Amino acid sequence: MLKNKIIPIVIAAFLFGLPCGISPLAEEVSTESIGETTDEISEAINAQMAQVREQTKQVKEKMKAVKGQKENVKKAMEKFIEEMRKHKLDFSDIAESLSNMAIEIPEIVMEIPPIPPIPPIKMPKMPYVPPIGGINSSLKDFKGETVAKKFDKTFETNEKTRLIAHGPFASLVIVPAEPGQSLRAEVELIAGAPDKDEAQKLLDEMEVSFESKDDELTITAPPMKDHTKDDNQRIKACKVKLFAPALASIELKNQFGDVLIESVSTNIQCENEFGSLDVKNVRGELDLKNKFGSLIVVNHIGDGKLRCEFGGPTIDGWSGKMDLDVQFGQSDISGLTKEAEINGKFSFGAVNLKLPTDYAGEIKASASMGSIKAPEGLKEKKEMMSNSVSGVIGEGKGRINLKCSFSEVTIVKE
């Protein structure tokens, strides 16, 4: 009876005096300054990421120290209770013991310095980005005069051909060619300025290059370093649509534009920044990286690696192994197979995973500085600053492994 009264008092004394002091995360990035080149933007982003990584490292160190505090508190409590069992204590003795324990606490519990706040970073403003819906539709707010030109180009390829496309400030679309047709590129270039003469001069400077060598075809959109000036009074934009037959692989690298790949069967590697990346009805191995934009995958067959920063993936339909790494973005995953295999790392963004009703296999999920909602029947473990669930559902080879930090995790059955 005495033990039941003393323990809550001791717990309160320890916990309310426990120096955690984790500082709040940095404020959102300021976008007041305007940059004219991608180099300036990349430099600002890299600086921000370095500081975020440093703060995350400090938070993890603090969590480790707090866990050590918890162990020290537990040992002190066990020692206190052991002494109570050895001696018959009256109320005055108990009060004196508690007072002595309070004096010892600062020596038992290690003091942790607070994490220094990260100052906001001024990042250059992103330039104009032509959307995938068509260049003309993207210019509805443009106040100047515009001119445009279109042309087609055809190439002989085979199943061993590697297609490489570099498109800074371009929209890239890849769809299947008609049976028996060669690879065809449809190109649209557009330029705008306060008057048509200047717009035509800008357009004449634009050129898309094509290089075919051995089993490799490289397409490069024109560089657009001066594509915006004077509050968007001058503009350059490019859209490339490729009708692709069977190929060995596709490699894309783009900035400040959208990418759409639809209904092709080949291995795809793509890096895109400041734009959306959509991959629909594709069969083959994927290696996708997207920054500052959405990533959408629909009805994919094959294994794949997905990397997202400052924008999360939406996946609806996947058959194969999936490897995910998402930072600063919400992840929505559904349309999986009975024995889905997912290995994912997530930070600073909600994770919503919908499993098929007949899912069979292992589930492991952990969340540091976050919460987890999962199907019944899994073993739950809750600690001071982390939660986890684990277990097996049904009989199958499925494997779900999620490691999350600063994320709310929801796992449900569809």
Buried (B, 14 or more C-beta within 10 A) or exposed (E): EEEEEBBEEBEEBBEEEBBBEBBEBBEEBEBEEEBBEBEBBBBBBEEBBEBBEEBBEBBEEBBEBBBEBBEBBEEBBEEBBEEBEEEEBEEEEBEEBBEEBEEEBEEBBEEBEEBEEBEEBBBBEBBBBBBBEEBBEBBEEBEBBBBBEEEEEEBEBEEEBBBBBBBBBBBBBBBBBEEEEBBBBBBBBBBBBEEBEBBBEBBEEBEBEEEBEEEBBBBBBBBBEEBBEEEBBBBBBBBBBBBBBBBBBBBBBBBBBBBBBBEBEBBBBBBBBBBBBBBBBBBBBBBBBBBBBBBBBBBBBBBBBBBBBBBBBBBBBBBBBBBBBBBBBBBBBBBBBBBBBBBBBBBBBBBBBBBBEBBBBBBBBBBBBBEBEBBEEBEEEEEEBBBBBBBBBEEBEBBBBBBBBBBBBBBEEE
